[in-house]
Amino acid sequence: MEIGGLQKLTLIDYPDKLACTVFLIGCNFRCGFCYSGELVLPEKIKNQPKISEKEFFDFLKERKGLLEGVVICGGEPTIHKELPNFVKKIKKLRFVVKLDTNGSNPEMLEKLISENLLDYVAMDTKAPKEKYEKVVGVKIDIEKIQKSIDILKQDKVDYEFRSTIVPQVHTKEDVIEMAKWVKGAKKYYLQNFRPEKTIDPKFEKIKPFSQEYLLEIKEAIAPFFEVCQVR
């Protein structure tokens, strides 16, 4: 597994758990507002310092009894066929595991859930269906996104949906459509865009929406979910 970063402690990425976050290299999307270019773009990946699996697992062994969980994100973790074995090694050390995914590989998601390798999944929904390809910057099979949504809503693993809301990309109506798409899910979070080191530099000049505006949108969609919050 190619590891491009390790956050040794996070109090916010795994709900109610002390965790670390491991960043896997590579992504099949090219969202212009993404701020992880060093994990996504080949020309930046080659200059990104790598962490060996041995180094990562040595770290986990040292943190047994101190940390509770591991967040696996990227990039996009599910593009790696070796992901199940990687997670199995983490679970063997008795850590709970959270996966962050864009939902583009429902087959991998289903495999991980069916083998009881995940304890929590956070899936990003990027746009309403008709805008998806434009927002993620590549051609996609929207049915795969739909299947991942359906898998999570079966409630076989704890999960949340979340969307990063970006001026000039999303309108209030877009966010309402996105919320309707995953309506009935347990949790849906709106995340404010951060204009920093974005894949497309033009996004660095965009001012994020105000907190008040996002709270206004939240009020409109909150009835669709058990939990709906702005992060």
LINNOR-V964507 format. One record per residue. RES is the residue in three letters. PSI is psi in degrees with one decimal (none if undefined). Layout:
# LINNOR-V964507
res: [RES;RES]
psi: [PSI;PSI]
This chain:
# LINNOR-V964507
res: [MET;GLU;ILE;GLY;GLY;LEU;GLN;LYS;LEU;THR;LEU;ILE;ASP;TYR;PRO;ASP;LYS;LEU;ALA;CYS;THR;VAL;PHE;LEU;ILE;GLY;CYS;ASN;PHE;ARG;CYS;GLY;PHE;CYS;TYR;SER;GLY;GLU;LEU;VAL;LEU;PRO;GLU;LYS;ILE;LYS;ASN;GLN;PRO;LYS;ILE;SER;GLU;LYS;GLU;PHE;PHE;ASP;PHE;LEU;LYS;GLU;ARG;LYS;GLY;LEU;LEU;GLU;GLY;VAL;VAL;ILE;CYS;GLY;GLY;GLU;PRO;THR;ILE;HIS;LYS;GLU;LEU;PRO;ASN;PHE;VAL;LYS;LYS;ILE;LYS;LYS;LEU;ARG;PHE;VAL;VAL;LYS;LEU;ASP;THR;ASN;GLY;SER;ASN;PRO;GLU;MET;LEU;GLU;LYS;LEU;ILE;SER;GLU;ASN;LEU;LEU;ASP;TYR;VAL;ALA;MET;ASP;THR;LYS;ALA;PRO;LYS;GLU;LYS;TYR;GLU;LYS;VAL;VAL;GLY;VAL;LYS;ILE;ASP;ILE;GLU;LYS;ILE;GLN;LYS;SER;ILE;ASP;ILE;LEU;LYS;GLN;ASP;LYS;VAL;ASP;TYR;GLU;PHE;ARG;SER;THR;ILE;VAL;PRO;GLN;VAL;HIS;THR;LYS;GLU;ASP;VAL;ILE;GLU;MET;ALA;LYS;TRP;VAL;LYS;GLY;ALA;LYS;LYS;TYR;TYR;LEU;GLN;ASN;PHE;ARG;PRO;GLU;LYS;THR;ILE;ASP;PRO;LYS;PHE;GLU;LYS;ILE;LYS;PRO;PHE;SER;GLN;GLU;TYR;LEU;LEU;GLU;ILE;LYS;GLU;ALA;ILE;ALA;PRO;PHE;PHE;GLU;VAL;CYS;GLN;VAL;ARG]
psi: [132.2;113.5;127.3;1.9;157.9;117.2;115.4;-18.1;129.8;134.9;-3.3;-22.0;-23.6;110.3;123.8;20.0;144.7;122.8;168.3;163.1;126.8;131.5;115.2;146.2;139.3;140.5;146.3;0.0;161.6;56.8;123.5;-28.4;2.6;139.1;22.0;43.6;-31.4;-14.3;-5.8;-47.5;124.7;-39.0;-23.5;-31.1;-39.9;-22.1;-2.3;125.6;136.4;154.1;130.5;155.6;-40.4;-43.9;-42.7;-47.3;-28.9;-41.4;-46.2;-41.7;-37.5;-24.5;5.6;131.7;-13.5;-49.1;151.8;-33.5;168.1;127.9;125.3;116.6;-165.4;-139.0;-160.9;105.3;-32.8;-3.4;-9.4;116.8;-21.6;4.1;-44.7;-43.0;-36.0;-45.3;-38.8;-40.1;-37.8;-45.5;-33.5;-26.5;5.5;36.1;145.8;153.1;130.1;134.2;130.1;126.2;156.4;-0.6;12.1;-9.2;75.2;-27.5;-44.5;-41.5;-46.0;-40.2;-47.4;-41.6;-43.2;-26.5;11.5;39.5;-10.0;144.7;-18.6;140.9;132.9;118.1;128.9;127.9;129.1;-27.9;168.6;157.0;-46.8;-15.5;-1.9;-52.5;-39.5;-41.7;-40.2;-9.0;8.4;163.4;133.1;165.1;103.6;-23.0;-27.4;-40.1;-45.6;-42.9;-39.5;-40.8;-46.9;-39.4;-46.6;-37.5;-7.6;-13.9;31.3;-10.0;150.3;140.8;167.7;154.3;150.4;152.4;130.7;124.6;121.4;123.3;147.1;-3.7;-48.2;136.8;168.8;-40.3;-37.1;-45.1;-39.2;-40.0;-41.5;-42.1;-39.8;-33.2;-39.8;15.4;138.3;-8.5;159.5;-49.2;137.6;127.5;136.5;128.4;131.0;139.0;142.0;119.3;72.8;131.6;50.2;154.3;-44.8;112.1;-22.8;-25.4;-20.0;-16.6;-1.5;131.0;129.0;159.4;153.5;153.8;-37.0;-39.7;-42.5;-36.4;-34.2;-43.1;-41.5;-41.6;-33.6;-30.3;-10.7;-35.7;-14.8;-13.5;157.5;-43.7;129.9;119.6;162.2;132.4;none]
